[in-house]
Amino acid sequence: MAAIASLAVLASLWGTTYLVGRDGWWWTVLAGFPLFLAVVCAYGIYDSLRLQPRDDDSEKGPTEPAV
């Protein structure tokens, strides 16, 4: 997922540079930074909402061996 987000950011920066007219790298940074923040926030929300398996045995503590 992180690789997809990185590719999306790079593609958006390239597209922004092309659309602005290639006047300089700072236009790319200026226009692409909000999109970069949006991608980072979206990934953070996705990661926090992702269902993770719950290990209930870890809360019970050690068990006694069967005799």
SULGI-V953944 format. One record per residue. N is the residue number from 1. RES is the residue in three letters. SS is DSSP state (@ for helix, = for strand, . for the rest). NEAR is the number of other ideal C-beta (glycine too) atoms within 10 Angstrom. Layout:
n=[N,N]
res=[RES,RES]
ss=[SS,SS]
near=[NEAR,NEAR]
This chain:
n=[1,2,3,4,5,6,7,8,9,10,11,12,13,14,15,16,17,18,19,20,21,22,23,24,25,26,27,28,29,30,31,32,33,34,35,36,37,38,39,40,41,42,43,44,45,46,47,48,49,50,51,52,53,54,55,56,57,58,59,60,61,62,63,64,65,66,67]
res=[MET,ALA,ALA,ILE,ALA,SER,LEU,ALA,VAL,LEU,ALA,SER,LEU,TRP,GLY,THR,THR,TYR,LEU,VAL,GLY,ARG,ASP,GLY,TRP,TRP,TRP,THR,VAL,LEU,ALA,GLY,PHE,PRO,LEU,PHE,LEU,ALA,VAL,VAL,CYS,ALA,TYR,GLY,ILE,TYR,ASP,SER,LEU,ARG,LEU,GLN,PRO,ARG,ASP,ASP,ASP,SER,GLU,LYS,GLY,PRO,THR,GLU,PRO,ALA,VAL]
ss=[.,@,@,@,@,@,@,@,@,@,@,@,@,@,@,@,@,@,@,@,.,.,.,.,@,@,@,@,@,@,@,@,@,@,@,@,@,@,@,@,@,@,@,@,@,@,@,@,@,.,.,.,.,.,.,@,@,@,@,.,.,.,.,.,.,.,.]
near=[9,8,7,10,15,12,10,16,17,12,11,18,18,12,14,17,18,10,11,14,8,10,9,11,10,8,15,20,13,12,16,19,12,10,16,16,11,13,16,12,10,12,16,10,10,11,11,7,7,8,5,6,4,8,7,6,8,7,7,7,6,5,7,5,5,4,3]
